Amino acid sequence: MLTTRQMQDEILRLKKEKDICILAHAYQSQNILEVADFVGDSYGLSLQAAKTEHKTVLMCGVRFMAETVKILSPEKKVFLSNPQAGCPMASQMDVEMISAVKAQNPGYTVAAYINTTSELKTICDVCVTSSSAVKIIKNIENKNILFIPDCNLGEWVAKQVPEKNIKLLQGGCPTHVRMSVKDVEKARALHPDAKLLVHPECLPAVSAMADYIGSTTGIMDYARKSDAKEFIIGTENSIVEHLQFECPDKKFYPLSKDCVCHNMKLTTLADVYHFVTTGHGEEIILEQEIMDKARKCIDTMLELG
């Protein structure tokens, strides 16, 4: 039997010995973040992986994130820590569906949230992240934008870029939409002095009640820098725990106990331990044509952002 600390120490030793780079999305558990080389959002992790000299990368996150790492680092071996960890939002729309929507809306620029499959990115014009979406949509020359797949994020962007004609489809994050106005009212009653920080994937009615709306990274930065001492966190509940470790002088409360991403929670410290010990795991293999076409969508994001 190993304790958490013993397992972490062995992971730290073996990843160095075997030259493995461990990426951990911010929605992973604290014990995984502590053994990671880089922690952040999906796109930020992909950029870090591209810069590192490691030839083997382990993604502690979900499938589309590992695919993005592979697209930006095709020469590296990229593994997903738990093969069952998918993203319900990323699988809501496929190439056939969006090709049909594009045919019905000629002349529209298709902006795809990074939370999409590599296959779907191949027929889109530009990618966006929750932190870059507003800037990128503003910088697109075309007035007509088809924004996929998250309609809540898309509506938040549309309010800030009223000069664009943004068409939305019904898609989104099932974890963030669990949070309701009633949850906000209950949390504010319990913690009247707390600032409410929410992710733009939340329902518009919830976002309208927030003191701050932003990406996961943005929420954490706001909480770190703010003079306030109490915060209600309207995103995946692991962020509450991470902020409690980072800012022990402040108090953090979940907006809803149900805001848990079950796909993110599939990955355990033991999964990471198993990979660095045996080298066995699911390697992300993508066709060269898919990587090349999906890369154009991401490169356009860099040009506009």
Steps between C-alpha positions, in 0.01 A plus 500: 500500500622849409400827662417803282838653582689179417317467169570865416870462585527195275327685214737796538801265495386293203382785278846655533673168439285422194483857367119529517317834503178493704226749413210552741188696418383723785193278553719209613536418869757677717715189542544479121579870464783455750686256271435683173759694302235742377152588626248713313223508242493274196661733246760636742610145577535425129729799456713395798531148360613639164775702670638220717779272382327187638413245231225332704200691635227376733176702499301490822180638357255394230540373145467822296776653715738214422410536131587871508838415653562251220398753231747757634772239567461231231856377558431413866338190645183622674301284742163547670509407868155338498366374162138547615543871575307676226318833481120495450509846342772402253291204382173694458576609143676316219630567149179385328279725714712814471558445127122508456468815713778667297313416178189667642702809602737584213734787565523442877837464674492193724659561841554183701556494873820310578273242669436319172641188338796517263274376218252784550780758508594396145189669354507809722667833424637599839527367855434701816554444871278642773768758579570602138154469341395865524826633356507247217137550398560878495800450272320283243432711191173331421191636678319164486626241748379148571616424856518136614435303712430687829201733467552647851858600429384620158226719648749651747733581209214640289407750774854637495529509122161644395636608161518134393208285386566186706291191435493237778408132513365318804806348661696544818662363811267276705710564810472879494130506413420312820542827688181705530371838616368321810855382572620861479226623732576224752877559489463877537269450800761275664797720406376861458851648495636264234576595140336277239742386228355294213607340174330624178383143432242560776140585416461869403266559796775377736772705328281811527520475880880465516761747622747355250464282189806332353695189410624260764839673490328837521294396802809378684698815415213721617476315832877517558523874432174618655491676837179312580526215747206281397402358161222285358646300210275429203704244313618140554534445873864393491580870454362563850752253641794635298430858611474384862855369470629806314329764716462352851423847638180517289178297499356328192156343459353295213201657328352151476612168643386347170750689282726199454642382167483124521728459200773708664459304820565170321875561511660403830849529642522122458442541123801732484703260715407207275612687189838614631560153645404285199489741205167345405218735404294620206715683250324770300537415131357743243513487121743751352226660287283558807790653693591730210144626447426538873829685544384771255204573725732539801759705308227745397415539869860599567500751214179668618568474874 
